[in-house]
Every structure is written in structure tokens, then in C-alpha cells.
Amino acid sequence: MKAKYLIVITAIIGVALYSCVKDEVFQGPPIISNVTLSPQVPNVGEDVTVTAKVVDLNGVEEVKLYFRVGTGTFESVTMTAAGDIYSGEIPGQTAGTLVAYYVEATNILDKKAVSPLGAPATTAAFTVGAALIVMNEVQPRGTTGADADWVEIYNGSDNPVNISGYKIYDSGGQSGSKAKMTFQNGTIIPAKGFFVIVVDDAATANPAGSNFGLSSGGEQVWLENADGFIIDTFTFLSTPDASHTYGRKPDGSSTFVFFTQITKGSSNNNATSVNP
């Protein structure tokens, strides 16, 4: 009999604990990830499709894309769903136009999330007809010195680009709990060229300041231009070991792979790779 009561009591406690965990885990806002542009650098008059992965255990109510042309006011577009991938379109603009944008997701409990964090004060942005500058490959399993964690930046344009004053950072820099890492004056990437910046805490000789380590378990990294607009965000996955990196193939594309042949500072196009 005592054993029977013990089983019943244990079951009740289990349900109570589950309910507590459920309340804690399931009541948060949606999670937005993998926000991408297509094309990443639009030509004059070319529409831009913004996609984002949005998940929520309670259920997603609505996802909106907000965009602002130049210094105008934000307009909104309701994004359409294909599974957990949502997409919305920004109309084509004239040459040199700066377009700022962000994504807002709302779940059925009316909890909201935005990407980038801090929107609308902080936004992602693109300039029509501008050079393609993106994070192209990351090594999150570095050690020290020359083998420390690094991020490769790619210039997909046909002209050299000066990235002096650009900033790169992880969640610490995004939240403001840590200073962002700034590219030094005179940092120029040649046309279709590459620049590697060491970001690891262990790289004490790195003069860029505010070093940060990349998590081998995966995380998000941001790149912003000298005007403070986010021009690329890179979410890399858990990396198996130091013989692997994670990046774009072909260079500058929206297709991401694990590289089993590391191509630090050079093209990823012909490197040996496997799908995530």
C-alpha cells in the first residue's frame, strides 16, 4: 500500500515539475534566426527578398518585415510562411539608396522578438549597388596565436573596399555588455579578395581591441559598417573539431557548409566540404 501511495505521490510531483518547466520554457518570445537577403547586394530597381527562420513552441501568430528607405518612416510587410521559414519583399530602389530593415515576430501569447536585437533603434541595412562585404568563413575551434579563432571577410565587388572603422562582435557586443571589435584604419580588401581578423581572447597581440572568442557550440556574429549599420549577420553551427570551419560556398553566397579543407584567407569555391 505504501508503495502504491509512493508511486502516486511521485507521479503528482512529476506532473507539477513538468508544469513548472513547461511554464518557464514555453512562455518566452519567438526565436528568430538566419535572417538573409536575396540578392545580398541588389542592383538598381531590384526587389529584395528577406527570409527568416522563426520558431515558437506556443505557435507563431505573425511575422512582419519593417523597412525604411533613407531617412523616411518604417513601412511594414506581413511575411508569408513556408514551414518555419518566413519571407517578405522590399521594393527595388534607386542607386545609392540606404535601406534599413528588421524582422519582428509575435507568438499567440503576444510575446514579441526582433532581429537584430534592439530594433528599431538598431537595424540591419543595405545600400543599393554597394559592394558585397560579408563574413565568409569562421574558425571557432582555434587555440592561441596564429591558430586562434578567426573570421574571414570577403569583398564580392569588382573594386577594392576600405573597411576601416567597421565593427565585428558576438552577443556581448550586440547586447552592449562588451565593446565591439573595430577594424583598424587602412584595412582595405582587394576586389574579390579576403581579409582575416583574429577575434580570440587569447590573441593578446591583436591591436583591434575588444577581443572575443567564438563558441565551438555555435553562435551568432554581427558585422556593421563604419556608419553603424549591420551589413551581415552570420549564425554558425556547432563545429565538430579543429579540422573543420564553417562558411559560404561559393564565396559570398547564402549557401553554408562545413569545410574539411580550411581555406583561411582564400576562396572557398573549390574546397572540400560537407553539408551541415
PyMOL commands that set and color helices and strands:
alter all, ss='L'
color gray80, all
select helices_A, chain A and resi 2-26+145-147+171-175
alter helices_A, ss='H'
color red, helices_A
select strands_A, chain A and resi 31-38+48-55+60-69+75-78+80-82+85-90+98-107+112-115+124-127+133-139+150-155+161-162+167-169+181-182+188-189+194-198+219-224+230-236+245-248+256-259+273-274
alter strands_A, ss='S'
color yellow, strands_A
deselect
rebuild
show_as cartoon
